[in-house]
Protein backbone atom coordinates (compact mmCIF):
# COMPACT_ATOMS: atom_id res chain seq x y z
CA UNK A 1 0.00 0.00 0.00
CA UNK A 2 1.45 3.36 -0.97
CA UNK A 3 1.73 6.21 1.49
CA UNK A 4 -1.14 8.04 -0.21
CA UNK A 5 -3.33 4.93 -0.16
CA UNK A 6 -2.59 4.41 3.52
CA UNK A 7 -3.41 8.03 4.33
CA UNK A 8 -6.68 7.72 2.39
CA UNK A 9 -7.57 4.44 4.11
CA UNK A 10 -6.94 6.11 7.46
CA UNK A 11 -9.14 9.08 6.59
CA UNK A 12 -11.93 6.84 5.29
CA UNK A 13 -11.80 4.60 8.35
CA UNK A 14 -11.96 7.51 10.77
CA UNK A 15 -14.97 8.90 8.87
CA UNK A 16 -16.64 5.47 8.86
CA UNK A 17 -16.18 5.04 12.61
CA UNK A 18 -17.43 8.58 13.28
CA UNK A 19 -20.62 7.82 11.32
CA UNK A 20 -21.41 4.70 13.40
CA UNK A 21 -24.01 4.80 16.13
CA UNK A 22 -22.66 4.58 19.67
CA UNK A 23 -22.42 0.94 20.61
CA UNK A 24 -21.66 -0.10 17.02
CA UNK A 25 -18.27 1.55 16.59
CA UNK A 26 -16.49 -1.57 17.85
CA UNK A 27 -17.64 -3.36 14.71
CA UNK A 28 -14.85 -1.46 12.92
CA UNK A 29 -12.10 -2.91 15.12
CA UNK A 30 -11.07 -5.42 12.45
CA UNK A 31 -10.65 -2.69 9.86
CA UNK A 32 -8.75 -0.58 12.38
CA UNK A 33 -6.35 -3.45 13.10
CA UNK A 34 -5.83 -3.94 9.35
CA UNK A 35 -4.96 -0.28 8.77
CA UNK A 36 -2.65 -0.19 11.79
CA UNK A 37 -0.94 -3.34 10.51
CA UNK A 38 -0.45 -1.66 7.15
CA UNK A 39 1.39 1.16 8.91
CA UNK A 40 3.70 -1.36 10.56
CA UNK A 41 4.35 -3.14 7.27
CA UNK A 42 5.12 0.17 5.59
CA UNK A 43 7.63 1.11 8.27
CA UNK A 44 5.55 4.08 9.37
CA UNK A 45 4.24 4.68 12.86
CA UNK A 46 0.46 4.67 13.14
CA UNK A 47 -0.91 8.15 13.80
CA UNK A 48 -1.78 9.02 17.39
CA UNK A 49 -5.40 9.50 16.32
CA UNK A 50 -5.61 5.83 15.27
CA UNK A 51 -3.93 4.64 18.46
CA UNK A 52 -6.41 6.65 20.55
CA UNK A 53 -9.28 5.30 18.49
CA UNK A 54 -8.06 1.75 19.05
CA UNK A 55 -7.98 2.39 22.80
CA UNK A 56 -11.49 3.88 22.74
CA UNK A 57 -13.04 1.06 20.72
CA UNK A 58 -11.32 -1.61 22.77
CA UNK A 59 -12.63 0.02 25.95
CA UNK A 60 -16.13 0.12 24.46
CA UNK A 61 -15.94 -3.64 23.93
CA UNK A 62 -14.32 -4.55 27.24
CA UNK A 63 -16.28 -2.36 29.67
CA UNK A 64 -19.67 -4.05 29.21
CA UNK A 65 -18.08 -7.49 29.54
CA UNK A 66 -16.29 -6.44 32.72
CA UNK A 67 -19.53 -4.96 34.10
CA UNK A 68 -21.28 -8.30 33.50
CA UNK A 69 -18.61 -10.09 35.51
CA UNK A 70 -18.95 -7.63 38.38
CA UNK A 71 -22.72 -8.01 38.65
Secondary structure, 3 states (H helix, E strand, C coil): CCHHHHHHHHHHHHHHHHHCCCCCHHHHHHHHHHHHHHHHHHCCCCCHHHHHHHHHHHHHHHHHHHHHHHC
